[in-house]
Amino acid sequence: MAPGADPARGATKSLEELVALREAGLSVVYLGLESGDPETLRRVKKGVTVEQMIAGGRALKQAGFPVSLYVLVGLGGLSRWREHARATAAAINAIEPDIVRPRTLYIQEQTPLWYQRRRGEFVEAGPREALLEVRTLLDEIRVPVELISDHISNYLPLHGRLPRDRDDLLSAIDRVLQEADLTGLRPEHFDHL
């Protein structure tokens, strides 16, 4: 969000306090939603609820902040990619951010999720599921928002305005999904970052 802030604070500050922050020079807020799926957030111990994230995002919008919202593609794993995508789209629809920035999950060594994967408690979604997740997310976002999916972690760079560019973005994903081998979508060195 901003230095010294957390996602739930937007909901606990008064509108006057948020406006004062904006007037003092805070110009944009980066909000790490990660997921709108309560079960996914519980599994990764996010520390805030979806309801808190929505309330915080809406309060920031009401105070006049442009909100850039991050979502983490693949965070639901292989077993929950659909639920993760649909619930995340619902949270985006409730917050109405200015920008949505998908980033694909990268599990760093010796983190809790890395250990869960080693124990077989978390199975990562592959490229196909990650792209289907993004497709579902874009298909279910109903509010005007700019999508910027340009990070090295992502399998496919996408940029457009929803709902205007929805069909073009979905077609781009569909073209890639028709390929039999999706392993070359990310740079080879990505797994060694």
PyRosetta script that sets phi, psi and omega in degrees:
from pyrosetta import init, pose_from_sequence

init()
pose = pose_from_sequence("MAPGADPARGATKSLEELVALREAGLSVVYLGLESGDPETLRRVKKGVTVEQMIAGGRALKQAGFPVSLYVLVGLGGLSRWREHARATAAAINAIEPDIVRPRTLYIQEQTPLWYQRRRGEFVEAGPREALLEVRTLLDEIRVPVELISDHISNYLPLHGRLPRDRDDLLSAIDRVLQEADLTGLRPEHFDHL")
pose.set_psi(1, -83.3)
pose.set_omega(1, 177.6)
pose.set_phi(2, -145.7)
pose.set_psi(2, 158.5)
pose.set_omega(2, 178.9)
pose.set_phi(3, -52.2)
pose.set_psi(3, 131.2)
pose.set_omega(3, 176.8)
pose.set_phi(4, 78.4)
pose.set_psi(4, 9.7)
pose.set_omega(4, -178.6)
pose.set_phi(5, -120.7)
pose.set_psi(5, 159.5)
pose.set_omega(5, 174.4)
pose.set_phi(6, -130.9)
pose.set_psi(6, 165.4)
pose.set_omega(6, -172.7)
pose.set_phi(7, -58.7)
pose.set_psi(7, -32.2)
pose.set_omega(7, -176.9)
pose.set_phi(8, -80.5)
pose.set_psi(8, -16.9)
pose.set_omega(8, -176.1)
pose.set_phi(9, -64.8)
pose.set_psi(9, -30.8)
pose.set_omega(9, 178.4)
pose.set_phi(10, -59.7)
pose.set_psi(10, -28.9)
pose.set_omega(10, -179.7)
pose.set_phi(11, -83.2)
pose.set_psi(11, -19.9)
pose.set_omega(11, -177.1)
pose.set_phi(12, -97.1)
pose.set_psi(12, -17.4)
pose.set_omega(12, 176.9)
pose.set_phi(13, -83.5)
pose.set_psi(13, 146.9)
pose.set_omega(13, 177.2)
pose.set_phi(14, -72.7)
pose.set_psi(14, 161.6)
pose.set_omega(14, 177.0)
pose.set_phi(15, -58.3)
pose.set_psi(15, -40.2)
pose.set_omega(15, 179.7)
pose.set_phi(16, -62.2)
pose.set_psi(16, -40.7)
pose.set_omega(16, 178.9)
pose.set_phi(17, -65.5)
pose.set_psi(17, -40.8)
pose.set_omega(17, 179.0)
pose.set_phi(18, -67.2)
pose.set_psi(18, -41.8)
pose.set_omega(18, 177.6)
pose.set_phi(19, -62.6)
pose.set_psi(19, -40.1)
pose.set_omega(19, 178.4)
pose.set_phi(20, -62.2)
pose.set_psi(20, -39.1)
pose.set_omega(20, 176.8)
pose.set_phi(21, -62.9)
pose.set_psi(21, -43.6)
pose.set_omega(21, 178.7)
pose.set_phi(22, -63.5)
pose.set_psi(22, -44.2)
pose.set_omega(22, -179.0)
pose.set_phi(23, -69.4)
pose.set_psi(23, -22.5)
pose.set_omega(23, 177.8)
pose.set_phi(24, -80.6)
pose.set_psi(24, -5.5)
pose.set_omega(24, 174.1)
pose.set_phi(25, 122.6)
pose.set_psi(25, -6.5)
pose.set_omega(25, 175.0)
pose.set_phi(26, -70.5)
pose.set_psi(26, 117.6)
pose.set_omega(26, -167.9)
pose.set_phi(27, -104.6)
pose.set_psi(27, -22.6)
pose.set_omega(27, -179.6)
pose.set_phi(28, -151.1)
pose.set_psi(28, 152.2)
pose.set_omega(28, -179.7)
pose.set_phi(29, -121.6)
pose.set_psi(29, 128.8)
pose.set_omega(29, 175.4)
pose.set_phi(30, -102.2)
pose.set_psi(30, 117.3)
pose.set_omega(30, -174.0)
pose.set_phi(31, -114.2)
pose.set_psi(31, 120.7)
pose.set_omega(31, 179.6)
pose.set_phi(32, -89.1)
pose.set_psi(32, 83.5)
pose.set_omega(32, 177.2)
pose.set_phi(33, -65.5)
pose.set_psi(33, -43.5)
pose.set_omega(33, -175.5)
pose.set_phi(34, 67.0)
pose.set_psi(34, -58.8)
pose.set_omega(34, -179.5)
pose.set_phi(35, -152.0)
pose.set_psi(35, 149.5)
pose.set_omega(35, 171.7)
pose.set_phi(36, -98.7)
pose.set_psi(36, 2.9)
pose.set_omega(36, -178.0)
pose.set_phi(37, -90.6)
pose.set_psi(37, 113.5)
pose.set_omega(37, -177.7)
pose.set_phi(38, -55.6)
pose.set_psi(38, -38.4)
pose.set_omega(38, -179.2)
pose.set_phi(39, -66.9)
pose.set_psi(39, -40.9)
pose.set_omega(39, 178.0)
pose.set_phi(40, -63.9)
pose.set_psi(40, -44.6)
pose.set_omega(40, 178.7)
pose.set_phi(41, -63.1)
pose.set_psi(41, -37.3)
pose.set_omega(41, 177.9)
pose.set_phi(42, -65.0)
pose.set_psi(42, -43.9)
pose.set_omega(42, -179.0)
pose.set_phi(43, -60.8)
pose.set_psi(43, -37.6)
pose.set_omega(43, -177.0)
pose.set_phi(44, -94.8)
pose.set_psi(44, 3.9)
pose.set_omega(44, 176.3)
pose.set_phi(45, 56.2)
pose.set_psi(45, 50.6)
pose.set_omega(45, -179.1)
pose.set_phi(46, -59.8)
pose.set_psi(46, -35.7)
pose.set_omega(46, 177.2)
pose.set_phi(47, 95.0)
pose.set_psi(47, -5.8)
pose.set_omega(47, 174.1)
pose.set_phi(48, -137.6)
pose.set_psi(48, 157.1)
pose.set_omega(48, 178.5)
pose.set_phi(49, -91.3)
pose.set_psi(49, 165.3)
pose.set_omega(49, 175.5)
pose.set_phi(50, -60.7)
pose.set_psi(50, -40.6)
pose.set_omega(50, -179.7)
pose.set_phi(51, -61.5)
pose.set_psi(51, -39.5)
pose.set_omega(51, 177.2)
pose.set_phi(52, -65.9)
pose.set_psi(52, -40.2)
pose.set_omega(52, 179.2)
pose.set_phi(53, -64.6)
pose.set_psi(53, -42.9)
pose.set_omega(53, 179.5)
pose.set_phi(54, -64.4)
pose.set_psi(54, -46.5)
pose.set_omega(54, 179.9)
pose.set_phi(55, -61.5)
pose.set_psi(55, -42.5)
pose.set_omega(55, 178.8)
pose.set_phi(56, -64.0)
pose.set_psi(56, -44.7)
pose.set_omega(56, 178.7)
pose.set_phi(57, -63.8)
pose.set_psi(57, -41.8)
pose.set_omega(57, 179.7)
pose.set_phi(58, -67.2)
pose.set_psi(58, -37.8)
pose.set_omega(58, 178.5)
pose.set_phi(59, -64.5)
pose.set_psi(59, -40.5)
pose.set_omega(59, 178.9)
pose.set_phi(60, -64.8)
pose.set_psi(60, -41.4)
pose.set_omega(60, 177.3)
pose.set_phi(61, -63.0)
pose.set_psi(61, -42.7)
pose.set_omega(61, -179.8)
pose.set_phi(62, -62.4)
pose.set_psi(62, -32.1)
pose.set_omega(62, 179.3)
pose.set_phi(63, -79.2)
pose.set_psi(63, -2.2)
pose.set_omega(63, 175.6)
pose.set_phi(64, 94.9)
pose.set_psi(64, 11.5)
pose.set_omega(64, 178.6)
pose.set_phi(65, -82.7)
pose.set_psi(65, 137.9)
pose.set_omega(65, 164.3)
pose.set_phi(66, -72.5)
pose.set_psi(66, 131.7)
pose.set_omega(66, -177.9)
pose.set_phi(67, -112.2)
pose.set_psi(67, 124.7)
pose.set_omega(67, 174.7)
pose.set_phi(68, -106.7)
pose.set_psi(68, 116.4)
pose.set_omega(68, -170.0)
pose.set_phi(69, -109.1)
pose.set_psi(69, 129.2)
pose.set_omega(69, 179.2)
pose.set_phi(70, -99.3)
pose.set_psi(70, 135.7)
pose.set_omega(70, 173.1)
pose.set_phi(71, -123.9)
pose.set_psi(71, 149.6)
pose.set_omega(71, -174.8)
pose.set_phi(72, -110.9)
pose.set_psi(72, 97.9)
pose.set_omega(72, 179.5)
pose.set_phi(73, -64.3)
pose.set_psi(73, 130.0)
pose.set_omega(73, 178.6)
pose.set_phi(74, 97.0)
pose.set_psi(74, -7.0)
pose.set_omega(74, -176.1)
pose.set_phi(75, -64.8)
pose.set_psi(75, -26.2)
pose.set_omega(75, 176.9)
pose.set_phi(76, -77.9)
pose.set_psi(76, -9.0)
pose.set_omega(76, -178.7)
pose.set_phi(77, 72.1)
pose.set_psi(77, -174.0)
pose.set_omega(77, -178.6)
pose.set_phi(78, -65.7)
pose.set_psi(78, -32.7)
pose.set_omega(78, -174.3)
pose.set_phi(79, -80.6)
pose.set_psi(79, -22.0)
pose.set_omega(79, -173.7)
pose.set_phi(80, -127.7)
pose.set_psi(80, 22.6)
pose.set_omega(80, -176.2)
pose.set_phi(81, -62.9)
pose.set_psi(81, -36.3)
pose.set_omega(81, 180.0)
pose.set_phi(82, -67.1)
pose.set_psi(82, -49.3)
pose.set_omega(82, -179.9)
pose.set_phi(83, -61.1)
pose.set_psi(83, -41.7)
pose.set_omega(83, 178.7)
pose.set_phi(84, -60.3)
pose.set_psi(84, -47.2)
pose.set_omega(84, -178.2)
pose.set_phi(85, -65.2)
pose.set_psi(85, -47.3)
pose.set_omega(85, -176.9)
pose.set_phi(86, -65.9)
pose.set_psi(86, -44.9)
pose.set_omega(86, -179.5)
pose.set_phi(87, -68.6)
pose.set_psi(87, -34.1)
pose.set_omega(87, 177.9)
pose.set_phi(88, -67.3)
pose.set_psi(88, -40.7)
pose.set_omega(88, 176.0)
pose.set_phi(89, -61.8)
pose.set_psi(89, -40.8)
pose.set_omega(89, 179.2)
pose.set_phi(90, -63.1)
pose.set_psi(90, -40.1)
pose.set_omega(90, 177.8)
pose.set_phi(91, -66.5)
pose.set_psi(91, -40.5)
pose.set_omega(91, 176.8)
pose.set_phi(92, -61.4)
pose.set_psi(92, -43.4)
pose.set_omega(92, 178.6)
pose.set_phi(93, -61.0)
pose.set_psi(93, -35.0)
pose.set_omega(93, -179.8)
pose.set_phi(94, -75.3)
pose.set_psi(94, -37.0)
pose.set_omega(94, -177.7)
pose.set_phi(95, -79.8)
pose.set_psi(95, -38.0)
pose.set_omega(95, -174.8)
pose.set_phi(96, 58.6)
pose.set_psi(96, 55.6)
pose.set_omega(96, 179.4)
pose.set_phi(97, -68.2)
pose.set_psi(97, 166.9)
pose.set_omega(97, 177.3)
pose.set_phi(98, -80.6)
pose.set_psi(98, -38.2)
pose.set_omega(98, -176.3)
pose.set_phi(99, -133.8)
pose.set_psi(99, 140.9)
pose.set_omega(99, 170.5)
pose.set_phi(100, -116.9)
pose.set_psi(100, 129.3)
pose.set_omega(100, -177.1)
pose.set_phi(101, -122.6)
pose.set_psi(101, 93.6)
pose.set_omega(101, 176.3)
pose.set_phi(102, -70.8)
pose.set_psi(102, 139.7)
pose.set_omega(102, 173.0)
pose.set_phi(103, -130.4)
pose.set_psi(103, 136.4)
pose.set_omega(103, -178.5)
pose.set_phi(104, -88.0)
pose.set_psi(104, 138.3)
pose.set_omega(104, -177.6)
pose.set_phi(105, -53.7)
pose.set_psi(105, 131.8)
pose.set_omega(105, 171.1)
pose.set_phi(106, -129.7)
pose.set_psi(106, 119.9)
pose.set_omega(106, -175.8)
pose.set_phi(107, -94.4)
pose.set_psi(107, 114.9)
pose.set_omega(107, 178.2)
pose.set_phi(108, -79.7)
pose.set_psi(108, 148.6)
pose.set_omega(108, -179.5)
pose.set_phi(109, -61.0)
pose.set_psi(109, 145.3)
pose.set_omega(109, 174.1)
pose.set_phi(110, 61.8)
pose.set_psi(110, 29.1)
pose.set_omega(110, 170.3)
pose.set_phi(111, -100.2)
pose.set_psi(111, 163.4)
pose.set_omega(111, 179.4)
pose.set_phi(112, -54.2)
pose.set_psi(112, -40.9)
pose.set_omega(112, -179.6)
pose.set_phi(113, -68.2)
pose.set_psi(113, -34.0)
pose.set_omega(113, 176.9)
pose.set_phi(114, -62.5)
pose.set_psi(114, -43.9)
pose.set_omega(114, 177.8)
pose.set_phi(115, -66.7)
pose.set_psi(115, -38.9)
pose.set_omega(115, 177.1)
pose.set_phi(116, -61.1)
pose.set_psi(116, -40.7)
pose.set_omega(116, 178.3)
pose.set_phi(117, -64.5)
pose.set_psi(117, -43.0)
pose.set_omega(117, 179.1)
pose.set_phi(118, -62.0)
pose.set_psi(118, -35.7)
pose.set_omega(118, 179.6)
pose.set_phi(119, -82.3)
pose.set_psi(119, -3.6)
pose.set_omega(119, -179.5)
pose.set_phi(120, 81.9)
pose.set_psi(120, 11.9)
pose.set_omega(120, -179.9)
pose.set_phi(121, -84.3)
pose.set_psi(121, -17.1)
pose.set_omega(121, 178.7)
pose.set_phi(122, -135.4)
pose.set_psi(122, 123.1)
pose.set_omega(122, 177.5)
pose.set_phi(123, -111.2)
pose.set_psi(123, 120.1)
pose.set_omega(123, -178.0)
pose.set_phi(124, -66.7)
pose.set_psi(124, 144.6)
pose.set_omega(124, 170.9)
pose.set_phi(125, -73.6)
pose.set_psi(125, 141.9)
pose.set_omega(125, 176.9)
pose.set_phi(126, -86.0)
pose.set_psi(126, -175.9)
pose.set_omega(126, -179.0)
pose.set_phi(127, -57.8)
pose.set_psi(127, -41.4)
pose.set_omega(127, -178.3)
pose.set_phi(128, -63.1)
pose.set_psi(128, -47.7)
pose.set_omega(128, -179.9)
pose.set_phi(129, -65.3)
pose.set_psi(129, -37.9)
pose.set_omega(129, 178.4)
pose.set_phi(130, -62.3)
pose.set_psi(130, -42.5)
pose.set_omega(130, 178.4)
pose.set_phi(131, -68.8)
pose.set_psi(131, -38.1)
pose.set_omega(131, 175.7)
pose.set_phi(132, -64.4)
pose.set_psi(132, -35.3)
pose.set_omega(132, 177.1)
pose.set_phi(133, -64.0)
pose.set_psi(133, -46.5)
pose.set_omega(133, 178.7)
pose.set_phi(134, -63.0)
pose.set_psi(134, -40.8)
pose.set_omega(134, 179.4)
pose.set_phi(135, -60.8)
pose.set_psi(135, -45.3)
pose.set_omega(135, 178.7)
pose.set_phi(136, -62.3)
pose.set_psi(136, -44.1)
pose.set_omega(136, 179.0)
pose.set_phi(137, -57.2)
pose.set_psi(137, -50.7)
pose.set_omega(137, -178.3)
pose.set_phi(138, -65.5)
pose.set_psi(138, -35.4)
pose.set_omega(138, -179.2)
pose.set_phi(139, -68.1)
pose.set_psi(139, -27.3)
pose.set_omega(139, -174.3)
pose.set_phi(140, -103.9)
pose.set_psi(140, -5.0)
pose.set_omega(140, 174.5)
pose.set_phi(141, -74.5)
pose.set_psi(141, 126.1)
pose.set_omega(141, -175.6)
pose.set_phi(142, -111.6)
pose.set_psi(142, -7.2)
pose.set_omega(142, -177.4)
pose.set_phi(143, -100.7)
pose.set_psi(143, 154.1)
pose.set_omega(143, 176.4)
pose.set_phi(144, -65.0)
pose.set_psi(144, 125.9)
pose.set_omega(144, -178.5)
pose.set_phi(145, -157.2)
pose.set_psi(145, 148.3)
pose.set_omega(145, 173.5)
pose.set_phi(146, -91.4)
pose.set_psi(146, 131.9)
pose.set_omega(146, 177.4)
pose.set_phi(147, -103.3)
pose.set_psi(147, 125.5)
pose.set_omega(147, 175.9)
pose.set_phi(148, -127.1)
pose.set_psi(148, 102.6)
pose.set_omega(148, -179.2)
pose.set_phi(149, -117.2)
pose.set_psi(149, 76.3)
pose.set_omega(149, -171.6)
pose.set_phi(150, -123.4)
pose.set_psi(150, 16.5)
pose.set_omega(150, -176.0)
pose.set_phi(151, -84.5)
pose.set_psi(151, 150.4)
pose.set_omega(151, -179.3)
pose.set_phi(152, -60.0)
pose.set_psi(152, -24.2)
pose.set_omega(152, -179.4)
pose.set_phi(153, -72.3)
pose.set_psi(153, -20.1)
pose.set_omega(153, -174.0)
pose.set_phi(154, -81.4)
pose.set_psi(154, 148.2)
pose.set_omega(154, -179.5)
pose.set_phi(155, -77.3)
pose.set_psi(155, -22.8)
pose.set_omega(155, -176.7)
pose.set_phi(156, -147.8)
pose.set_psi(156, 124.1)
pose.set_omega(156, 176.1)
pose.set_phi(157, -72.8)
pose.set_psi(157, 130.8)
pose.set_omega(157, 179.5)
pose.set_phi(158, -136.7)
pose.set_psi(158, 140.4)
pose.set_omega(158, 177.2)
pose.set_phi(159, -150.3)
pose.set_psi(159, 127.4)
pose.set_omega(159, 179.0)
pose.set_phi(160, -178.0)
pose.set_psi(160, 178.1)
pose.set_omega(160, -179.1)
pose.set_phi(161, -112.4)
pose.set_psi(161, 126.0)
pose.set_omega(161, 175.8)
pose.set_phi(162, -96.6)
pose.set_psi(162, 140.8)
pose.set_omega(162, 4.9)
pose.set_phi(163, -87.5)
pose.set_psi(163, -8.3)
pose.set_omega(163, -172.7)
pose.set_phi(164, -51.3)
pose.set_psi(164, -46.5)
pose.set_omega(164, -173.0)
pose.set_phi(165, -99.1)
pose.set_psi(165, 11.3)
pose.set_omega(165, -175.0)
pose.set_phi(166, -53.5)
pose.set_psi(166, -50.2)
pose.set_omega(166, -176.1)
pose.set_phi(167, -61.0)
pose.set_psi(167, -40.9)
pose.set_omega(167, 179.3)
pose.set_phi(168, -65.6)
pose.set_psi(168, -41.4)
pose.set_omega(168, 179.9)
pose.set_phi(169, -66.4)
pose.set_psi(169, -43.4)
pose.set_omega(169, 178.3)
pose.set_phi(170, -64.7)
pose.set_psi(170, -38.1)
pose.set_omega(170, 178.0)
pose.set_phi(171, -64.5)
pose.set_psi(171, -39.1)
pose.set_omega(171, 178.3)
pose.set_phi(172, -62.5)
pose.set_psi(172, -42.3)
pose.set_omega(172, 177.5)
pose.set_phi(173, -65.6)
pose.set_psi(173, -43.7)
pose.set_omega(173, -178.9)
pose.set_phi(174, -61.3)
pose.set_psi(174, -39.2)
pose.set_omega(174, 178.5)
pose.set_phi(175, -60.5)
pose.set_psi(175, -42.7)
pose.set_omega(175, -179.6)
pose.set_phi(176, -70.3)
pose.set_psi(176, -38.5)
pose.set_omega(176, -179.8)
pose.set_phi(177, -64.2)
pose.set_psi(177, -20.8)
pose.set_omega(177, 178.7)
pose.set_phi(178, -73.7)
pose.set_psi(178, -15.8)
pose.set_omega(178, 179.8)
pose.set_phi(179, -73.7)
pose.set_psi(179, 143.8)
pose.set_omega(179, -180.0)
pose.set_phi(180, -75.0)
pose.set_psi(180, -37.6)
pose.set_omega(180, -175.9)
pose.set_phi(181, -114.0)
pose.set_psi(181, 116.4)
pose.set_omega(181, -178.9)
pose.set_phi(182, -107.0)
pose.set_psi(182, 9.2)
pose.set_omega(182, -173.6)
pose.set_phi(183, -67.0)
pose.set_psi(183, -25.0)
pose.set_omega(183, -176.7)
pose.set_phi(184, -89.9)
pose.set_psi(184, 13.0)
pose.set_omega(184, -176.2)
pose.set_phi(185, -71.7)
pose.set_psi(185, -28.8)
pose.set_omega(185, 177.4)
pose.set_phi(186, -111.3)
pose.set_psi(186, 151.7)
pose.set_omega(186, 177.8)
pose.set_phi(187, -57.0)
pose.set_psi(187, 143.5)
pose.set_omega(187, -178.8)
pose.set_phi(188, -56.6)
pose.set_psi(188, -35.7)
pose.set_omega(188, -176.6)
pose.set_phi(189, -73.3)
pose.set_psi(189, -8.7)
pose.set_omega(189, -176.5)
pose.set_phi(190, -58.2)
pose.set_psi(190, -41.4)
pose.set_omega(190, -177.6)
pose.set_phi(191, -67.5)
pose.set_psi(191, -8.7)
pose.set_omega(191, -178.2)
pose.set_phi(192, -115.1)
pose.set_psi(192, 15.8)
pose.set_omega(192, 178.9)
pose.set_phi(193, -67.2)
pose.dump_pdb("model.pdb")
